[in-house]
Amino acid sequence: MKDLSMGQLKAIANQCSQYEPNGVQLTSAVGNNNPNCANCNHYQNSKCNLDLIDEILNNLDQG
């Protein structure tokens, strides 16, 4: 898996059926509480432990 941008991590999380917020989400005055792989329970050590990122990213690229 290549290094992903924050925009890609957000797009992937928005499409992921297994996205599960880990409670570390911080909200701000600008409402910055959008889904993001980085704040998902399944995302550890910069990797999805369900191995879904590449599949979802490929589907986004084709869409």
CORSULWO-V288620 format. One record per residue. N is the residue number from 0. RES is the residue in one letter. PSI is psi in radians with two decimals (999 if undefined). OMEGA is omega as a letter, one per 30 degrees, with the letter a starting at -180 (999 if undefined). D_LAST is the distance of its C-alpha to the last C-alpha in Angstrom with 2 decimals. Layout:
{{N,RES,PSI,OMEGA,D_LAST} {N,RES,PSI,OMEGA,D_LAST}}
This chain:
{{0,M,2.35,l,19.40} {1,K,2.88,l,19.45} {2,D,2.34,a,20.59} {3,L,2.58,l,17.96} {4,S,2.88,l,18.34} {5,M,-0.65,l,19.12} {6,G,-0.72,l,16.01} {7,Q,-0.73,l,13.87} {8,L,-0.63,l,16.25} {9,K,-0.78,a,15.91} {10,A,-0.72,l,12.12} {11,I,-0.82,a,12.54} {12,A,-0.65,l,15.56} {13,N,-0.47,a,14.02} {14,Q,-0.13,a,11.68} {15,C,2.16,l,14.58} {16,S,-0.25,a,16.82} {17,Q,0.13,l,19.64} {18,Y,2.23,a,19.78} {19,E,1.77,a,23.51} {20,P,2.43,a,25.07} {21,N,0.12,l,28.08} {22,G,-0.06,l,30.30} {23,V,-0.08,l,30.33} {24,Q,2.34,l,28.17} {25,L,2.34,l,30.17} {26,T,2.65,l,29.86} {27,S,3.13,l,31.14} {28,A,-0.41,l,32.32} {29,V,0.11,l,28.95} {30,G,0.72,a,27.28} {31,N,1.08,a,25.51} {32,N,0.58,l,24.84} {33,N,2.64,l,21.06} {34,P,2.51,a,19.60} {35,N,2.36,l,19.39} {36,C,-0.63,a,19.59} {37,A,-0.35,l,22.92} {38,N,0.56,l,24.51} {39,C,2.48,l,23.44} {40,N,-0.45,a,26.18} {41,H,-0.08,a,24.18} {42,Y,1.87,a,23.68} {43,Q,2.42,a,26.90} {44,N,0.75,l,28.01} {45,S,0.57,a,24.62} {46,K,2.49,l,23.07} {47,C,2.10,a,21.50} {48,N,-0.08,l,24.28} {49,L,-0.06,l,22.00} {50,D,0.81,a,20.01} {51,L,-0.28,a,16.61} {52,I,-0.87,a,15.24} {53,D,-0.73,l,14.19} {54,E,-0.82,a,12.46} {55,I,-0.72,l,10.47} {56,L,-0.72,l,9.86} {57,N,-0.71,l,8.68} {58,N,-0.65,l,6.14} {59,L,-0.71,a,5.10} {60,D,-0.57,a,5.57} {61,Q,-0.38,a,3.79} {62,G,999,999,0.00}}
